Amino acid sequence: MNLTSEHPYWAVKNGILGVYPSLEGNTKCDVAVLGAGITGAILAEALSADGHDVVVLDRRDVCHGSTSASTALLQYEIDTHLIDLMERHGRERAERAYLACHRSIDLLEDRIQLLGLRDDCGFARKDSVYLASQERDVDVLRREAVARRKIGIDVDTWAASEVKDRLGLSHPLALASTQAAEVDAYRLAHGLLAVAAGRGVRILDRTEVTEVTRDRSGSMHLVTDRGHVGARWVVVASGYEAVECFDVGKLVSLHQSFALASEPMAQRWWKDCLLWESARPYFYLRTDRDGRAILGGEDVPFRRPGVRGKALSKKLGKLENRFRKMFPELPMEVAYGWAGTFGETSDGLAYLGEKPGMPGCLFALGYGGNGITYSVIAGEIIRERILGKKHEDDEVFAFDR
């Protein structure tokens, strides 16, 4: 399955940041991590910090799957509103999900700072503004703001006049938060993998896992196109390609999202904040440290890579027109355009941890629009499970929730 099309901006901008070997023959480890993108990198760093012998495998070049296509907006907001999650899962579980996502941004920043990766990966704190797309969304967003404040999440409500004054946009309401950030996920993943490699983690790309089994003793066995890997645990961090090797296809629905990056702009919008909207599918927008606008949306159900490629030009044109309509005064010129695949669950919560009936396999699956946020939570939950402990939010993201 091709997870990207055309030329994602991050891979073009950054080029080759690391050279990794392929598997040669057979090997053993404590933990085999499938997927060398941002989730696999976060897991490899966390697990190696705990002293585990880790092997990371990827069927393609490192970070050339979904990570290279990520727009990497770091937001605590789940695609499903808190008030809707409460109706579906109850108040406690919904609140815990939102607080876990809120906390994950702090956890990631602390880890980046501790490892000395901040300057290299472009991590930057940002304000986030959630726009009401239509008048009928106003009441929903007001109730959403009240629910978030009740659990200690700081969020401001902007009336239409304040949206106009700050952003120059005509929207009936907006929710503004300071708990958000942006990052170059491609550079961050390579940085985390470099730290992990320094601790002895073996990172093997262009090595395709074709079969995973468990013997009677509980040991895991991975068959690849280049040899075999034995492990105590298998962690599946291969994103939406997990549906090809594991019985998880019914748990997520695959979609295509489209994105573009502009040429650097001297003039931009208020505080270079992250912008997104209440319409579904939603339009989203950020900058990078070069001053480029990076925007995405126009999501459609995934069909096949060929259809995605043919639709790319049309979808990018719609994104460009949307930006120009929002900010007619900004001289935006498109530099790069691409598409990627993402999987989402019916409730907007990722599946993190052990799937019933599949002992020895731990999953990080179904991120929707919260990719890196859920990657951080996955790292915390999975590392605790491998240490024989139970994370406080384990049941929130469990398969049998």
C-alpha positions in Angstrom: 0.0 0.0 0.0 1.4 3.4 -0.9 0.8 5.9 1.9 1.9 9.0 0.1 1.7 10.3 -3.5 3.7 12.9 -5.4 6.4 14.5 -3.3 5.7 15.3 0.4 7.3 18.5 1.5 9.2 17.2 4.5 11.1 14.5 2.6 12.1 16.9 -0.2 13.1 19.7 2.2 15.2 17.5 4.5 16.6 14.9 2.1 18.5 11.9 3.4 19.0 12.4 7.2 20.2 8.9 7.9 21.3 5.7 6.2 20.1 2.4 7.6 20.9 -1.2 6.7 18.5 -3.9 5.8 18.2 -7.2 7.8 20.8 -9.8 6.9 19.9 -13.2 8.0 18.3 -13.9 11.4 18.4 -12.0 14.7 16.7 -11.9 18.1 15.6 -9.0 20.4 13.4 -8.2 23.3 11.0 -6.0 21.2 10.5 -5.8 17.5 8.9 -2.5 16.4 7.2 -2.6 13.0 7.3 0.8 11.4 10.1 3.4 11.4 8.0 6.5 11.2 7.3 9.0 14.0 5.4 6.4 16.2 8.1 3.8 15.8 10.8 6.4 16.6 9.0 7.5 19.8 8.6 3.9 20.8 12.2 3.0 20.0 13.5 5.9 22.1 11.2 5.1 25.0 11.8 1.4 25.0 15.6 1.7 24.7 15.6 4.2 27.5 14.0 1.4 29.6 16.9 -0.9 28.7 15.2 -3.2 26.2 17.0 -4.7 23.2 15.0 -3.2 20.3 14.9 -3.9 16.5 12.9 -1.5 14.3 11.8 -2.7 10.9 10.3 -0.9 7.9 9.4 -2.1 4.5 10.5 1.2 2.9 13.1 3.9 3.7 12.9 5.2 7.2 10.2 7.9 7.6 9.0 7.6 4.0 5.5 6.4 4.9 2.8 8.6 6.6 5.4 10.6 8.6 6.7 12.2 5.4 3.2 13.3 4.6 2.2 14.5 8.0 1.3 18.2 8.4 2.3 17.7 12.1 -0.2 20.0 13.9 0.1 19.1 17.6 -3.3 19.6 19.1 -5.0 18.1 22.1 -8.5 18.3 20.5 -9.7 14.9 19.3 -11.7 14.8 16.0 -14.7 13.9 18.1 -15.9 16.7 20.5 -15.6 16.1 24.2 -19.3 16.4 24.6 -19.9 13.7 22.0 -17.4 11.4 23.5 -19.2 11.8 26.8 -22.4 10.6 25.2 -20.7 7.6 23.7 -18.3 6.5 26.5 -19.4 8.3 29.6 -18.0 11.4 31.3 -15.0 9.9 33.0 -13.5 8.1 30.0 -14.1 11.0 27.6 -12.5 13.5 30.0 -9.5 11.2 30.5 -9.1 10.9 26.8 -9.0 14.7 26.3 -6.7 15.2 29.3 -4.3 12.5 28.0 -4.1 14.3 24.7 -3.6 17.6 26.4 -0.8 16.2 28.5 0.9 14.5 25.6 2.0 17.9 24.1 3.9 18.7 27.4 5.4 15.2 27.5 6.7 15.5 23.9 8.1 18.9 24.5 9.9 17.7 27.7 11.4 14.7 25.9 12.5 16.8 22.9 14.2 19.3 25.3 15.8 16.5 27.4 17.3 14.9 24.3 18.5 18.2 22.8 16.4 17.9 19.6 14.3 21.1 19.9 16.3 23.3 17.5 16.8 20.6 14.9 13.1 19.4 14.7 11.6 22.9 14.8 9.3 22.2 17.7 7.4 25.5 18.5 4.5 26.3 20.8 1.6 27.8 19.0 -1.9 29.0 19.7 -4.7 27.0 18.1 -8.0 28.5 16.9 -11.0 26.3 16.2 -13.4 28.1 13.9 -17.2 27.6 13.8 -17.8 27.0 10.1 -21.5 27.9 10.3 -23.9 29.6 12.6 -25.5 26.3 13.5 -22.1 25.2 15.0 -22.1 28.1 17.5 -24.1 26.4 20.2 -22.1 23.1 19.9 -18.8 25.0 20.3 -20.1 27.0 23.3 -21.1 23.8 25.1 -17.8 22.2 24.1 -15.9 25.1 25.7 -17.9 24.7 28.9 -17.1 21.0 29.0 -13.4 21.5 28.5 -13.2 24.3 31.1 -14.8 22.0 33.7 -11.8 19.6 33.4 -9.3 22.3 33.7 -8.5 22.9 30.0 -8.0 26.6 29.3 -10.0 27.7 26.3 -11.2 31.2 25.2 -14.4 31.8 23.3 -14.2 34.4 20.6 -17.3 36.1 19.3 -17.6 36.9 15.6 -16.2 40.5 16.2 -13.0 39.1 17.9 -12.5 36.6 15.1 -12.7 39.4 12.6 -10.4 41.7 14.6 -7.7 39.1 15.2 -7.8 37.0 12.0 -9.8 39.1 9.5 -12.1 36.2 9.0 -15.9 36.1 9.0 -16.8 33.2 11.3 -19.6 33.3 13.9 -17.4 32.0 16.8 -14.0 30.4 17.6 -12.4 28.5 20.4 -8.8 29.6 21.1 -6.3 27.6 23.1 -2.6 28.0 23.9 -2.0 24.2 24.3 -0.8 23.4 20.8 2.5 23.2 18.8 4.0 22.4 15.5 7.0 20.3 14.5 8.9 18.8 11.6 7.9 15.2 12.2 10.4 13.9 9.7 13.4 15.5 11.4 12.0 14.6 14.9 11.7 10.9 13.9 15.2 10.8 12.6 16.5 12.5 15.7 14.7 10.1 18.0 16.0 7.1 16.0 19.6 8.5 16.2 19.2 8.6 20.0 17.9 5.1 20.0 20.6 3.8 17.7 23.2 5.3 20.1 21.8 3.0 22.8 22.1 0.0 20.5 18.7 -0.1 18.8 19.0 -1.8 15.4 17.1 0.2 12.7 16.5 -1.9 9.6 14.7 -0.4 6.5 13.7 -2.0 3.2 12.8 -5.1 5.2 9.3 -6.3 4.8 7.6 -8.4 7.5 5.3 -10.9 5.8 4.2 -13.0 8.8 4.0 -12.8 12.6 3.4 -15.9 14.7 3.6 -16.9 18.4 4.9 -20.3 19.6 3.8 -22.3 22.5 6.4 -20.8 24.8 5.1 -17.3 24.1 8.0 -16.2 21.8 7.1 -14.1 18.8 8.5 -15.0 15.3 8.6 -12.6 12.4 9.2 -13.7 8.9 10.6 -11.1 6.5 11.8 -11.0 3.0 15.4 -11.0 4.3 15.4 -13.3 7.3 13.7 -14.1 10.5 13.4 -12.1 13.8 12.7 -13.6 17.2 11.2 -11.4 19.9 9.4 -11.4 23.2 7.1 -8.6 22.0 6.0 -7.2 18.7 4.9 -3.6 18.6 2.9 -2.7 15.5 3.5 1.0 14.6 3.2 0.7 10.9 0.1 2.8 10.8 -2.6 1.8 8.3 -0.4 -0.9 6.7 -1.2 -2.9 9.8 -4.4 -4.0 8.1 -2.3 -6.0 5.6 -0.7 -8.4 8.2 -3.1 -8.3 11.1 -6.8 -8.8 11.6 -7.6 -5.1 12.4 -9.1 -4.0 9.1 -12.6 -3.6 10.5 -11.4 -1.3 13.3 -10.4 1.6 11.1 -11.6 3.3 7.9 -9.0 4.6 5.6 -9.1 8.1 4.1 -7.0 10.2 1.8 -6.0 13.7 2.9 -4.4 16.3 0.7 -1.9 19.0 1.6 0.3 21.7 0.2 3.1 23.9 1.3 3.6 27.5 0.0 6.8 29.4 -0.8 8.0 31.3 2.2 5.8 34.4 3.0 7.0 37.5 4.8 3.5 38.4 5.8 1.2 35.8 7.5 -1.8 35.7 9.9 -2.3 36.3 13.6 0.6 34.8 15.6 1.1 32.1 13.0 -1.5 30.2 14.9 -2.8 26.8 14.0 -6.2 27.1 12.3 -8.9 24.4 11.8 -12.7 24.4 11.6 -15.8 22.6 12.7 -16.9 21.4 9.3 -16.2 17.7 8.5 -14.0 17.0 6.8 -12.1 20.1 8.0 -9.6 22.4 6.6 -6.4 23.0 8.7 -3.5 25.4 8.5 -0.1 26.0 10.1 3.3 27.6 9.2 6.8 26.3 9.5 10.0 28.0 10.6 10.7 29.0 7.0 7.5 31.0 6.9 5.6 28.7 4.6 1.9 28.1 4.9 1.2 24.3 5.2 -2.5 23.5 4.8 -4.5 20.4 4.3 -8.0 18.8 4.0 -10.4 17.8 1.3 -10.4 14.3 2.8 -12.1 11.4 0.8 -12.4 7.7 1.4 -9.3 5.8 0.4 -9.8 3.7 -2.8 -6.5 3.0 -4.5 -3.2 5.0 -5.1 -4.0 5.6 -8.7 -7.2 7.4 -8.0 -5.4 9.5 -5.4 -2.8 10.6 -7.8 -5.4 11.6 -10.4 -7.4 13.6 -7.9 -4.3 15.4 -6.5 -4.3 18.4 -8.8 -8.0 19.0 -8.3 -7.8 18.8 -4.6 -4.8 21.0 -4.3 -6.6 23.6 -6.4 -9.4 23.6 -3.9 -7.0 24.0 -1.0 -5.3 26.9 -2.7 -8.6 28.6 -3.5 -9.7 28.1 0.1 -6.6 29.8 1.4 -6.9 32.7 -1.0 -10.5 33.2 0.0 -9.5 33.3 3.7 -6.5 35.5 3.3 -6.8 37.4 0.0 -4.2 39.9 1.1 -1.4 37.3 1.5 0.7 36.5 -1.6 0.7 32.7 -1.4 2.4 30.7 -4.1 2.2 26.9 -4.0 5.5 25.1 -3.8 4.7 21.5 -3.0 1.6 19.3 -3.0 1.0 15.8 -1.8 -1.5 13.3 -0.5 -1.4 10.8 2.3 -3.5 8.0 3.8 -4.8 8.0 7.4 -7.1 5.7 9.3 -9.7 6.8 11.8 -11.9 4.9 14.3 -15.6 5.4 14.7 -15.2 7.3 18.0 -12.0 9.2 17.2 -9.9 7.4 19.8 -6.8 5.4 18.8 -6.4 1.8 19.6 -3.3 1.5 21.8 -2.1 -1.7 23.5 -2.8 -5.4 23.3 -5.6 -6.7 21.2 -7.7 -9.5 22.7 -6.8 -12.8 21.1 -3.4 -11.6 19.9 -1.0 -12.0 22.9 2.5 -10.7 22.5 1.4 -8.1 19.9 0.9 -4.4 21.0 -0.7 -2.0 18.6 -0.7 1.8 17.9 -3.6 2.1 15.5 -6.3 4.5 14.2 -4.9 7.9 14.8 -7.3 10.0 12.7 -6.2 13.7 12.8 -4.2 13.3 16.0 -1.2 11.4 14.7 1.7 12.6 16.8 -0.4 13.2 19.9 -1.5 9.6 19.9 2.1 8.5 19.1 3.2 10.0 22.4 0.3 8.3 24.4 1.1 5.0 22.6 4.7 5.3 23.8 3.6 5.7 27.4 1.0 2.9 27.4 3.1 0.4 25.5 6.3 0.9 27.5 4.4 0.4 30.7 2.8 -2.8 29.3 6.2 -4.2 28.4 7.5 -3.4 31.9 4.6 -5.5 33.3 2.6 -2.4 34.5 -0.7 -0.9 33.6 -0.9 2.7 32.4 -3.6 4.8 34.0 -5.1 5.5 30.6 -4.8 1.9 29.3 -8.6 1.3 29.3 -9.4 4.6 27.6 -7.7 3.5 24.4 -8.3 -0.3 24.8 -9.5 -2.5 21.9 -12.5 -3.7 24.0 -13.6 -0.2 25.2 
